[in-house]
Amino acid sequence: MCWASVGEPPVLATLEDEVIVEPPGLAADGTLREDPVTRVSRRELVVTPGTQIWFEILCPAAFTEDRVATLQRALAARGLYTGAITGRSDDQTNAAIRAYQAPLGVDSGALTRAAAERLGLIVTAPTG
């Protein structure tokens, strides 16, 4: 089994606050005789949490020239691949894979096992 993932990193914001470490020195009459001692306090705040989706893919060894050509034909039949049937996985093939899988919830050019089954590239033996 081989796996891949897609996701987005979290969006963070840095908050800064000036914190009084030592209060100002005051004279007996209430007038300021020295400035307060301050420092800047920084902290990270998660604005939007990150996401990470893992999915099973076909292992690289499974991508023979014949299988890639079959994949390209299957994607072309669905109007997603318009390049030449070369049997070589390239940017155009990966873009077509992404276009096929994105509506299924996986925005990746790595072919998921589920998408390969749906395209008829592999057959899973029935269980039971």
KOLMIBA-500138 format. One record per residue: residue number from 1; residue in one letter; chain; x, y, z of N, C-alpha, C, O in turn. Coordinates in steps of 0.2 Angstrom, whole numbers. Example, Ala and Ser with C-alpha at 12.3 -4.5 7.8 and 13.67 -1.06 7.14 Angstrom:
BEGIN
<r i="1" aa="A" ch="A" n_u="66" n_v="-28" n_w="39" ca_u="62" ca_v="-22" ca_w="39" c_u="66" c_v="-16" c_w="39" o_u="71" o_v="-17" o_w="42"/>
<r i="2" aa="S" ch="A" n_u="64" n_v="-11" n_w="35" ca_u="68" ca_v="-5" ca_w="36" c_u="64" c_v="0" c_w="39" o_u="67" o_v="6" o_w="40"/>
END
This chain:
BEGIN
<r i="1" aa="M" ch="A" n_u="4" n_v="-6" n_w="0" ca_u="0" ca_v="0" ca_w="0" c_u="4" c_v="6" c_w="0" o_u="10" o_v="6" o_w="3"/>
<r i="2" aa="C" ch="A" n_u="2" n_v="11" n_w="-4" ca_u="6" ca_v="18" ca_w="-4" c_u="1" c_v="23" c_w="-2" o_u="-5" o_v="22" o_w="-3"/>
<r i="3" aa="W" ch="A" n_u="3" n_v="28" n_w="1" ca_u="-1" ca_v="34" ca_w="3" c_u="1" c_v="40" c_w="1" o_u="7" o_v="41" o_w="0"/>
<r i="4" aa="A" ch="A" n_u="-3" n_v="45" n_w="0" ca_u="-1" ca_v="52" ca_w="-1" c_u="-6" c_v="57" c_w="3" o_u="-11" o_v="54" o_w="6"/>
<r i="5" aa="S" ch="A" n_u="-4" n_v="63" n_w="3" ca_u="-9" ca_v="68" ca_w="7" c_u="-9" c_v="74" c_w="3" o_u="-4" o_v="76" o_w="0"/>
<r i="6" aa="V" ch="A" n_u="-14" n_v="78" n_w="5" ca_u="-15" ca_v="85" ca_w="3" c_u="-17" c_v="89" c_w="9" o_u="-21" o_v="86" o_w="13"/>
<r i="7" aa="G" ch="A" n_u="-16" n_v="95" n_w="9" ca_u="-18" ca_v="99" ca_w="14" c_u="-16" c_v="106" c_w="14" o_u="-12" o_v="108" o_w="9"/>
<r i="8" aa="E" ch="A" n_u="-18" n_v="110" n_w="19" ca_u="-16" ca_v="117" ca_w="19" c_u="-14" c_v="118" c_w="26" o_u="-16" o_v="115" o_w="31"/>
<r i="9" aa="P" ch="A" n_u="-8" n_v="122" n_w="27" ca_u="-6" ca_v="124" ca_w="33" c_u="-10" c_v="128" c_w="37" o_u="-15" o_v="132" o_w="34"/>
<r i="10" aa="P" ch="A" n_u="-10" n_v="129" n_w="43" ca_u="-14" ca_v="133" ca_w="47" c_u="-12" c_v="140" c_w="46" o_u="-7" o_v="142" o_w="44"/>
<r i="11" aa="V" ch="A" n_u="-17" n_v="145" n_w="46" ca_u="-16" ca_v="152" ca_w="46" c_u="-15" c_v="155" c_w="53" o_u="-19" o_v="154" o_w="57"/>
<r i="12" aa="L" ch="A" n_u="-9" n_v="158" n_w="54" ca_u="-8" ca_v="160" ca_w="60" c_u="-7" c_v="168" c_w="60" o_u="-6" o_v="171" o_w="55"/>
<r i="13" aa="A" ch="A" n_u="-9" n_v="171" n_w="66" ca_u="-8" ca_v="178" ca_w="67" c_u="-3" c_v="179" c_w="73" o_u="-4" o_v="175" o_w="78"/>
<r i="14" aa="T" ch="A" n_u="1" n_v="184" n_w="73" ca_u="5" ca_v="185" ca_w="79" c_u="2" c_v="192" c_w="82" o_u="1" o_v="197" o_w="79"/>
<r i="15" aa="L" ch="A" n_u="1" n_v="191" n_w="89" ca_u="-2" ca_v="196" ca_w="93" c_u="4" c_v="199" c_w="97" o_u="8" o_v="195" o_w="100"/>
<r i="16" aa="E" ch="A" n_u="4" n_v="205" n_w="97" ca_u="9" ca_v="209" ca_w="101" c_u="6" c_v="213" c_w="107" o_u="1" o_v="217" o_w="105"/>
<r i="17" aa="D" ch="A" n_u="8" n_v="213" n_w="113" ca_u="6" ca_v="217" ca_w="118" c_u="11" c_v="220" c_w="122" o_u="17" o_v="216" o_w="123"/>
<r i="18" aa="E" ch="A" n_u="11" n_v="226" n_w="124" ca_u="16" ca_v="229" ca_w="128" c_u="14" c_v="228" c_w="135" o_u="8" o_v="230" o_w="137"/>
<r i="19" aa="V" ch="A" n_u="18" n_v="225" n_w="139" ca_u="17" ca_v="223" ca_w="146" c_u="21" c_v="227" c_w="151" o_u="27" o_v="227" o_w="149"/>
<r i="20" aa="I" ch="A" n_u="18" n_v="229" n_w="156" ca_u="22" ca_v="233" ca_w="161" c_u="26" c_v="228" c_w="166" o_u="22" o_v="224" o_w="169"/>
<r i="21" aa="V" ch="A" n_u="32" n_v="228" n_w="166" ca_u="36" ca_v="223" ca_w="170" c_u="37" c_v="227" c_w="177" o_u="36" o_v="223" o_w="182"/>
<r i="22" aa="E" ch="A" n_u="38" n_v="233" n_w="177" ca_u="39" ca_v="237" ca_w="183" c_u="35" c_v="243" c_w="183" o_u="36" o_v="247" o_w="178"/>
<r i="23" aa="P" ch="A" n_u="31" n_v="245" n_w="187" ca_u="27" ca_v="251" ca_w="187" c_u="31" c_v="257" c_w="187" o_u="37" o_v="257" o_w="189"/>
<r i="24" aa="P" ch="A" n_u="28" n_v="263" n_w="185" ca_u="32" ca_v="269" ca_w="185" c_u="34" c_v="271" c_w="192" o_u="30" o_v="269" o_w="197"/>
<r i="25" aa="G" ch="A" n_u="39" n_v="274" n_w="194" ca_u="41" ca_v="276" ca_w="200" c_u="37" c_v="283" c_w="201" o_u="37" o_v="288" o_w="197"/>
<r i="26" aa="L" ch="A" n_u="34" n_v="284" n_w="207" ca_u="30" ca_v="290" ca_w="208" c_u="33" c_v="293" c_w="214" o_u="35" o_v="290" o_w="219"/>
<r i="27" aa="A" ch="A" n_u="33" n_v="300" n_w="214" ca_u="35" ca_v="304" ca_w="220" c_u="30" c_v="304" c_w="225" o_u="24" o_v="302" o_w="223"/>
<r i="28" aa="A" ch="A" n_u="31" n_v="306" n_w="231" ca_u="26" ca_v="307" ca_w="236" c_u="20" c_v="311" c_w="234" o_u="14" o_v="310" o_w="236"/>
<r i="29" aa="D" ch="A" n_u="21" n_v="316" n_w="230" ca_u="16" ca_v="321" ca_w="228" c_u="12" c_v="318" c_w="222" o_u="7" o_v="321" o_w="219"/>
<r i="30" aa="G" ch="A" n_u="14" n_v="312" n_w="219" ca_u="10" ca_v="308" ca_w="214" c_u="13" c_v="310" c_w="207" o_u="11" o_v="307" o_w="202"/>
<r i="31" aa="T" ch="A" n_u="18" n_v="314" n_w="206" ca_u="21" ca_v="315" ca_w="200" c_u="26" c_v="309" c_w="198" o_u="29" o_v="306" o_w="202"/>
<r i="32" aa="L" ch="A" n_u="27" n_v="308" n_w="191" ca_u="31" ca_v="303" ca_w="189" c_u="38" c_v="305" c_w="189" o_u="40" o_v="310" o_w="187"/>
<r i="33" aa="R" ch="A" n_u="42" n_v="300" n_w="193" ca_u="49" ca_v="302" ca_w="193" c_u="53" c_v="297" c_w="189" o_u="59" o_v="299" o_w="187"/>
<r i="34" aa="E" ch="A" n_u="50" n_v="291" n_w="186" ca_u="54" ca_v="287" ca_w="181" c_u="49" c_v="283" c_w="177" o_u="43" o_v="282" o_w="180"/>
<r i="35" aa="D" ch="A" n_u="50" n_v="282" n_w="171" ca_u="46" ca_v="278" ca_w="167" c_u="45" c_v="271" c_w="169" o_u="49" o_v="268" o_w="172"/>
<r i="36" aa="P" ch="A" n_u="39" n_v="268" n_w="167" ca_u="39" ca_v="261" ca_w="169" c_u="43" c_v="257" c_w="164" o_u="46" o_v="259" o_w="159"/>
<r i="37" aa="V" ch="A" n_u="45" n_v="251" n_w="167" ca_u="49" ca_v="246" ca_w="163" c_u="44" c_v="241" c_w="159" o_u="39" o_v="238" o_w="162"/>
<r i="38" aa="T" ch="A" n_u="44" n_v="241" n_w="152" ca_u="40" ca_v="237" ca_w="149" c_u="43" c_v="232" c_w="144" o_u="49" o_v="232" o_w="143"/>
<r i="39" aa="R" ch="A" n_u="40" n_v="227" n_w="142" ca_u="42" ca_v="222" ca_w="137" c_u="37" c_v="221" c_w="132" o_u="31" o_v="221" o_w="134"/>
<r i="40" aa="V" ch="A" n_u="39" n_v="218" n_w="126" ca_u="34" ca_v="216" ca_w="121" c_u="32" c_v="209" c_w="122" o_u="37" o_v="205" o_w="122"/>
<r i="41" aa="S" ch="A" n_u="26" n_v="207" n_w="123" ca_u="24" ca_v="200" ca_w="123" c_u="21" c_v="198" c_w="116" o_u="17" o_v="201" o_w="114"/>
<r i="42" aa="R" ch="A" n_u="24" n_v="193" n_w="113" ca_u="21" ca_v="190" ca_w="107" c_u="18" c_v="183" c_w="108" o_u="21" o_v="179" o_w="112"/>
<r i="43" aa="R" ch="A" n_u="13" n_v="182" n_w="105" ca_u="10" ca_v="175" ca_w="105" c_u="7" c_v="174" c_w="98" o_u="4" o_v="178" o_w="95"/>
<r i="44" aa="E" ch="A" n_u="6" n_v="167" n_w="96" ca_u="3" ca_v="165" ca_w="90" c_u="-4" c_v="163" c_w="91" o_u="-5" o_v="160" o_w="96"/>
<r i="45" aa="L" ch="A" n_u="-8" n_v="165" n_w="87" ca_u="-15" ca_v="163" ca_w="87" c_u="-17" c_v="160" c_w="81" o_u="-16" o_v="162" o_w="75"/>
<r i="46" aa="V" ch="A" n_u="-20" n_v="154" n_w="81" ca_u="-23" ca_v="150" ca_w="75" c_u="-29" c_v="154" c_w="73" o_u="-34" o_v="153" o_w="76"/>
<r i="47" aa="V" ch="A" n_u="-29" n_v="157" n_w="67" ca_u="-34" ca_v="160" ca_w="64" c_u="-39" c_v="155" c_w="60" o_u="-45" o_v="155" o_w="61"/>
<r i="48" aa="T" ch="A" n_u="-36" n_v="150" n_w="56" ca_u="-39" ca_v="145" ca_w="53" c_u="-35" c_v="139" c_w="54" o_u="-29" o_v="139" o_w="52"/>
<r i="49" aa="P" ch="A" n_u="-38" n_v="133" n_w="57" ca_u="-33" ca_v="127" ca_w="57" c_u="-32" c_v="124" c_w="51" o_u="-35" o_v="125" o_w="46"/>
<r i="50" aa="G" ch="A" n_u="-26" n_v="121" n_w="51" ca_u="-24" ca_v="117" ca_w="45" c_u="-28" c_v="111" c_w="43" o_u="-31" o_v="109" o_w="48"/>
<r i="51" aa="T" ch="A" n_u="-27" n_v="108" n_w="37" ca_u="-31" ca_v="102" ca_w="36" c_u="-25" c_v="97" c_w="33" o_u="-21" o_v="99" o_w="30"/>
<r i="52" aa="Q" ch="A" n_u="-27" n_v="91" n_w="34" ca_u="-22" ca_v="86" ca_w="31" c_u="-27" c_v="80" c_w="29" o_u="-30" o_v="77" o_w="34"/>
<r i="53" aa="I" ch="A" n_u="-27" n_v="78" n_w="23" ca_u="-31" ca_v="72" ca_w="21" c_u="-26" c_v="67" c_w="18" o_u="-22" o_v="69" o_w="13"/>
<r i="54" aa="W" ch="A" n_u="-26" n_v="61" n_w="21" ca_u="-22" ca_v="55" ca_w="18" c_u="-27" c_v="51" c_w="14" o_u="-32" o_v="50" o_w="16"/>
<r i="55" aa="F" ch="A" n_u="-24" n_v="48" n_w="9" ca_u="-28" ca_v="43" ca_w="5" c_u="-23" c_v="38" c_w="2" o_u="-17" o_v="40" o_w="1"/>
<r i="56" aa="E" ch="A" n_u="-26" n_v="32" n_w="0" ca_u="-22" ca_v="27" ca_w="-3" c_u="-21" c_v="29" c_w="-10" o_u="-26" o_v="30" o_w="-14"/>
<r i="57" aa="I" ch="A" n_u="-15" n_v="28" n_w="-13" ca_u="-14" ca_v="29" ca_w="-20" c_u="-11" c_v="22" c_w="-23" o_u="-9" o_v="17" o_w="-19"/>
<r i="58" aa="L" ch="A" n_u="-11" n_v="22" n_w="-29" ca_u="-7" ca_v="16" ca_w="-33" c_u="0" c_v="18" c_w="-32" o_u="3" o_v="23" o_w="-33"/>
<r i="59" aa="C" ch="A" n_u="4" n_v="13" n_w="-30" ca_u="11" ca_v="13" ca_w="-29" c_u="15" c_v="15" c_w="-36" o_u="12" o_v="13" o_w="-41"/>
<r i="60" aa="P" ch="A" n_u="20" n_v="19" n_w="-35" ca_u="24" ca_v="20" ca_w="-42" c_u="25" c_v="14" c_w="-46" o_u="25" o_v="15" o_w="-52"/>
<r i="61" aa="A" ch="A" n_u="27" n_v="9" n_w="-43" ca_u="28" ca_v="3" ca_w="-47" c_u="22" c_v="1" c_w="-52" o_u="23" o_v="-3" o_w="-57"/>
<r i="62" aa="A" ch="A" n_u="16" n_v="2" n_w="-50" ca_u="10" ca_v="1" ca_w="-53" c_u="9" c_v="5" c_w="-59" o_u="5" o_v="3" o_w="-64"/>
<r i="63" aa="F" ch="A" n_u="13" n_v="10" n_w="-60" ca_u="12" ca_v="15" ca_w="-66" c_u="16" c_v="13" c_w="-71" o_u="21" o_v="16" o_w="-73"/>
<r i="64" aa="T" ch="A" n_u="14" n_v="7" n_w="-74" ca_u="18" ca_v="5" ca_w="-80" c_u="16" c_v="9" c_w="-86" o_u="11" o_v="13" o_w="-86"/>
<r i="65" aa="E" ch="A" n_u="19" n_v="9" n_w="-92" ca_u="17" ca_v="13" ca_w="-98" c_u="10" c_v="11" c_w="-100" o_u="7" o_v="15" o_w="-102"/>
<r i="66" aa="D" ch="A" n_u="9" n_v="5" n_w="-100" ca_u="2" ca_v="2" ca_w="-102" c_u="-3" c_v="5" c_w="-98" o_u="-9" o_v="8" o_w="-100"/>
<r i="67" aa="R" ch="A" n_u="-2" n_v="5" n_w="-91" ca_u="-7" ca_v="8" ca_w="-86" c_u="-8" c_v="15" c_w="-87" o_u="-14" o_v="18" o_w="-87"/>
<r i="68" aa="V" ch="A" n_u="-3" n_v="19" n_w="-88" ca_u="-3" ca_v="26" ca_w="-89" c_u="-7" c_v="28" c_w="-95" o_u="-11" o_v="32" o_w="-96"/>
<r i="69" aa="A" ch="A" n_u="-6" n_v="24" n_w="-101" ca_u="-9" ca_v="25" ca_w="-107" c_u="-17" c_v="23" c_w="-106" o_u="-21" o_v="27" o_w="-109"/>
<r i="70" aa="T" ch="A" n_u="-18" n_v="18" n_w="-102" ca_u="-25" ca_v="17" ca_w="-101" c_u="-29" c_v="22" c_w="-97" o_u="-34" o_v="24" o_w="-98"/>
<r i="71" aa="L" ch="A" n_u="-25" n_v="25" n_w="-92" ca_u="-27" ca_v="30" ca_w="-88" c_u="-29" c_v="37" c_w="-92" o_u="-34" o_v="40" o_w="-92"/>
<r i="72" aa="Q" ch="A" n_u="-24" n_v="38" n_w="-97" ca_u="-25" ca_v="44" ca_w="-101" c_u="-31" c_v="43" c_w="-106" o_u="-35" o_v="48" o_w="-107"/>
<r i="73" aa="R" ch="A" n_u="-32" n_v="37" n_w="-108" ca_u="-38" ca_v="36" ca_w="-112" c_u="-44" c_v="36" c_w="-108" o_u="-49" o_v="39" o_w="-111"/>
<r i="74" aa="A" ch="A" n_u="-44" n_v="34" n_w="-102" ca_u="-50" ca_v="34" ca_w="-98" c_u="-52" c_v="42" c_w="-96" o_u="-58" o_v="44" o_w="-96"/>
<r i="75" aa="L" ch="A" n_u="-47" n_v="46" n_w="-95" ca_u="-48" ca_v="53" ca_w="-94" c_u="-50" c_v="56" c_w="-100" o_u="-54" o_v="61" o_w="-100"/>
<r i="76" aa="A" ch="A" n_u="-47" n_v="55" n_w="-106" ca_u="-49" ca_v="58" ca_w="-112" c_u="-56" c_v="56" c_w="-114" o_u="-60" o_v="60" o_w="-116"/>
<r i="77" aa="A" ch="A" n_u="-59" n_v="50" n_w="-112" ca_u="-66" ca_v="48" ca_w="-113" c_u="-70" c_v="52" c_w="-109" o_u="-76" o_v="53" o_w="-111"/>
<r i="78" aa="R" ch="A" n_u="-68" n_v="55" n_w="-104" ca_u="-72" ca_v="59" ca_w="-99" c_u="-71" c_v="67" c_w="-101" o_u="-74" o_v="71" o_w="-97"/>
<r i="79" aa="G" ch="A" n_u="-67" n_v="68" n_w="-106" ca_u="-66" ca_v="75" ca_w="-108" c_u="-61" c_v="79" c_w="-104" o_u="-61" o_v="85" o_w="-104"/>
<r i="80" aa="L" ch="A" n_u="-57" n_v="75" n_w="-100" ca_u="-52" ca_v="79" ca_w="-95" c_u="-45" c_v="79" c_w="-97" o_u="-41" o_v="83" o_w="-95"/>
<r i="81" aa="Y" ch="A" n_u="-44" n_v="74" n_w="-102" ca_u="-37" ca_v="74" ca_w="-105" c_u="-37" c_v="75" c_w="-112" o_u="-41" o_v="71" o_w="-116"/>
<r i="82" aa="T" ch="A" n_u="-33" n_v="80" n_w="-115" ca_u="-33" ca_v="81" ca_w="-122" c_u="-27" c_v="80" c_w="-125" o_u="-26" o_v="82" o_w="-131"/>
<r i="83" aa="G" ch="A" n_u="-22" n_v="78" n_w="-121" ca_u="-15" ca_v="77" ca_w="-124" c_u="-15" c_v="70" c_w="-128" o_u="-20" o_v="66" o_w="-129"/>
<r i="84" aa="A" ch="A" n_u="-9" n_v="69" n_w="-131" ca_u="-7" ca_v="63" ca_w="-134" c_u="-7" c_v="57" c_w="-129" o_u="-5" o_v="58" o_w="-123"/>
<r i="85" aa="I" ch="A" n_u="-9" n_v="51" n_w="-131" ca_u="-9" ca_v="45" ca_w="-127" c_u="-1" c_v="42" c_w="-127" o_u="1" o_v="39" o_w="-132"/>
<r i="86" aa="T" ch="A" n_u="3" n_v="44" n_w="-123" ca_u="10" ca_v="43" ca_w="-123" c_u="12" c_v="37" c_w="-118" o_u="17" o_v="34" o_w="-119"/>
<r i="87" aa="G" ch="A" n_u="8" n_v="36" n_w="-113" ca_u="10" ca_v="31" ca_w="-108" c_u="14" c_v="34" c_w="-103" o_u="17" o_v="30" o_w="-99"/>
<r i="88" aa="R" ch="A" n_u="16" n_v="40" n_w="-103" ca_u="20" ca_v="43" ca_w="-98" c_u="16" c_v="48" c_w="-94" o_u="12" o_v="53" o_w="-97"/>
<r i="89" aa="S" ch="A" n_u="17" n_v="48" n_w="-88" ca_u="13" ca_v="53" ca_w="-83" c_u="17" c_v="59" c_w="-84" o_u="23" o_v="60" o_w="-82"/>
<r i="90" aa="D" ch="A" n_u="13" n_v="65" n_w="-86" ca_u="16" ca_v="71" ca_w="-86" c_u="11" c_v="76" c_w="-83" o_u="6" o_v="74" o_w="-80"/>
<r i="91" aa="D" ch="A" n_u="13" n_v="83" n_w="-83" ca_u="9" ca_v="88" ca_w="-80" c_u="2" c_v="88" c_w="-83" o_u="-3" o_v="89" o_w="-79"/>
<r i="92" aa="Q" ch="A" n_u="1" n_v="87" n_w="-89" ca_u="-6" ca_v="87" ca_w="-92" c_u="-10" c_v="81" c_w="-89" o_u="-16" o_v="81" o_w="-88"/>
<r i="93" aa="T" ch="A" n_u="-7" n_v="75" n_w="-88" ca_u="-10" ca_v="69" ca_w="-85" c_u="-12" c_v="70" c_w="-78" o_u="-17" o_v="69" o_w="-76"/>
<r i="94" aa="N" ch="A" n_u="-7" n_v="73" n_w="-74" ca_u="-8" ca_v="75" ca_w="-67" c_u="-14" c_v="80" c_w="-67" o_u="-18" o_v="80" o_w="-62"/>
<r i="95" aa="A" ch="A" n_u="-14" n_v="85" n_w="-71" ca_u="-20" ca_v="90" ca_w="-71" c_u="-26" c_v="87" c_w="-72" o_u="-31" o_v="88" o_w="-69"/>
<r i="96" aa="A" ch="A" n_u="-27" n_v="82" n_w="-77" ca_u="-33" ca_v="78" ca_w="-78" c_u="-35" c_v="74" c_w="-72" o_u="-41" o_v="74" o_w="-71"/>
<r i="97" aa="I" ch="A" n_u="-30" n_v="71" n_w="-69" ca_u="-32" ca_v="67" ca_w="-63" c_u="-35" c_v="71" c_w="-58" o_u="-40" o_v="70" o_w="-55"/>
<r i="98" aa="R" ch="A" n_u="-31" n_v="77" n_w="-57" ca_u="-34" ca_v="82" ca_w="-52" c_u="-41" c_v="84" c_w="-54" o_u="-45" o_v="85" o_w="-49"/>
<r i="99" aa="A" ch="A" n_u="-42" n_v="86" n_w="-60" ca_u="-49" ca_v="88" ca_w="-62" c_u="-54" c_v="82" c_w="-61" o_u="-60" o_v="84" o_w="-59"/>
<r i="100" aa="Y" ch="A" n_u="-52" n_v="76" n_w="-62" ca_u="-57" ca_v="70" ca_w="-61" c_u="-58" c_v="69" c_w="-53" o_u="-64" o_v="68" o_w="-51"/>
<r i="101" aa="Q" ch="A" n_u="-53" n_v="70" n_w="-49" ca_u="-54" ca_v="68" ca_w="-42" c_u="-56" c_v="74" c_w="-38" o_u="-59" o_v="73" o_w="-32"/>
<r i="102" aa="A" ch="A" n_u="-55" n_v="80" n_w="-40" ca_u="-57" ca_v="86" ca_w="-35" c_u="-64" c_v="86" c_w="-33" o_u="-66" o_v="87" o_w="-28"/>
<r i="103" aa="P" ch="A" n_u="-69" n_v="85" n_w="-38" ca_u="-76" ca_v="84" ca_w="-36" c_u="-77" c_v="78" c_w="-31" o_u="-83" o_v="78" o_w="-28"/>
<r i="104" aa="L" ch="A" n_u="-73" n_v="74" n_w="-31" ca_u="-74" ca_v="68" ca_w="-26" c_u="-71" c_v="69" c_w="-20" o_u="-71" o_v="65" o_w="-15"/>
<r i="105" aa="G" ch="A" n_u="-68" n_v="75" n_w="-19" ca_u="-65" ca_v="77" ca_w="-12" c_u="-58" c_v="77" c_w="-11" o_u="-55" o_v="78" o_w="-6"/>
<r i="106" aa="V" ch="A" n_u="-54" n_v="75" n_w="-17" ca_u="-47" ca_v="74" ca_w="-16" c_u="-44" c_v="79" c_w="-22" o_u="-44" o_v="77" o_w="-28"/>
<r i="107" aa="D" ch="A" n_u="-41" n_v="85" n_w="-20" ca_u="-38" ca_v="89" ca_w="-25" c_u="-31" c_v="88" c_w="-25" o_u="-27" o_v="91" o_w="-23"/>
<r i="108" aa="S" ch="A" n_u="-29" n_v="82" n_w="-29" ca_u="-22" ca_v="80" ca_w="-30" c_u="-21" c_v="77" c_w="-37" o_u="-26" o_v="74" o_w="-40"/>
<r i="109" aa="G" ch="A" n_u="-15" n_v="78" n_w="-39" ca_u="-14" ca_v="74" ca_w="-46" c_u="-11" c_v="67" c_w="-44" o_u="-10" o_v="64" o_w="-49"/>
<r i="110" aa="A" ch="A" n_u="-11" n_v="65" n_w="-38" ca_u="-9" ca_v="58" ca_w="-37" c_u="-15" c_v="54" c_w="-37" o_u="-20" o_v="55" o_w="-33"/>
<r i="111" aa="L" ch="A" n_u="-15" n_v="49" n_w="-41" ca_u="-21" ca_v="45" ca_w="-42" c_u="-23" c_v="41" c_w="-36" o_u="-19" o_v="37" o_w="-34"/>
<r i="112" aa="T" ch="A" n_u="-29" n_v="42" n_w="-33" ca_u="-31" ca_v="38" ca_w="-28" c_u="-33" c_v="31" c_w="-30" o_u="-35" o_v="30" o_w="-36"/>
<r i="113" aa="R" ch="A" n_u="-32" n_v="26" n_w="-25" ca_u="-35" ca_v="19" ca_w="-27" c_u="-42" c_v="19" c_w="-29" o_u="-44" o_v="16" o_w="-33"/>
<r i="114" aa="A" ch="A" n_u="-46" n_v="23" n_w="-25" ca_u="-53" ca_v="23" ca_w="-26" c_u="-55" c_v="26" c_w="-33" o_u="-59" o_v="24" o_w="-37"/>
<r i="115" aa="A" ch="A" n_u="-51" n_v="31" n_w="-35" ca_u="-52" ca_v="34" ca_w="-42" c_u="-50" c_v="29" c_w="-48" o_u="-53" o_v="29" o_w="-53"/>
<r i="116" aa="A" ch="A" n_u="-44" n_v="26" n_w="-46" ca_u="-42" ca_v="20" ca_w="-51" c_u="-47" c_v="15" c_w="-52" o_u="-48" o_v="13" o_w="-57"/>
<r i="117" aa="E" ch="A" n_u="-51" n_v="13" n_w="-46" ca_u="-56" ca_v="8" ca_w="-47" c_u="-62" c_v="11" c_w="-51" o_u="-65" o_v="7" o_w="-55"/>
<r i="118" aa="R" ch="A" n_u="-64" n_v="17" n_w="-49" ca_u="-69" ca_v="20" ca_w="-53" c_u="-68" c_v="21" c_w="-60" o_u="-73" o_v="21" o_w="-64"/>
<r i="119" aa="L" ch="A" n_u="-62" n_v="22" n_w="-62" ca_u="-60" ca_v="23" ca_w="-69" c_u="-59" c_v="16" c_w="-73" o_u="-58" o_v="16" o_w="-79"/>
<r i="120" aa="G" ch="A" n_u="-59" n_v="11" n_w="-69" ca_u="-59" ca_v="4" ca_w="-72" c_u="-52" c_v="2" c_w="-73" o_u="-50" o_v="-3" o_w="-76"/>
<r i="121" aa="L" ch="A" n_u="-47" n_v="5" n_w="-69" ca_u="-40" ca_v="4" ca_w="-70" c_u="-38" c_v="-2" c_w="-66" o_u="-33" o_v="-6" o_w="-68"/>
<r i="122" aa="I" ch="A" n_u="-41" n_v="-3" n_w="-60" ca_u="-40" ca_v="-9" ca_w="-56" c_u="-46" c_v="-12" c_w="-54" o_u="-51" o_v="-8" o_w="-54"/>
<r i="123" aa="V" ch="A" n_u="-46" n_v="-18" n_w="-52" ca_u="-52" ca_v="-21" ca_w="-50" c_u="-51" c_v="-24" c_w="-43" o_u="-46" o_v="-27" o_w="-41"/>
<r i="124" aa="T" ch="A" n_u="-55" n_v="-23" n_w="-38" ca_u="-54" ca_v="-25" ca_w="-31" c_u="-59" c_v="-31" c_w="-30" o_u="-65" o_v="-31" o_w="-32"/>
<r i="125" aa="A" ch="A" n_u="-56" n_v="-36" n_w="-28" ca_u="-59" ca_v="-43" ca_w="-27" c_u="-65" c_v="-41" c_w="-22" o_u="-64" o_v="-38" o_w="-17"/>
<r i="126" aa="P" ch="A" n_u="-71" n_v="-44" n_w="-23" ca_u="-76" ca_v="-43" ca_w="-18" c_u="-74" c_v="-47" c_w="-11" o_u="-71" o_v="-52" o_w="-11"/>
<r i="127" aa="T" ch="A" n_u="-77" n_v="-44" n_w="-6" ca_u="-75" ca_v="-47" ca_w="1" c_u="-81" c_v="-51" c_w="3" o_u="-87" o_v="-49" o_w="1"/>
<r i="128" aa="G" ch="A" n_u="-80" n_v="-56" n_w="7" ca_u="-85" ca_v="-59" ca_w="10" c_u="-86" c_v="-66" c_w="7" o_u="-90" o_v="-70" o_w="9"/>
END
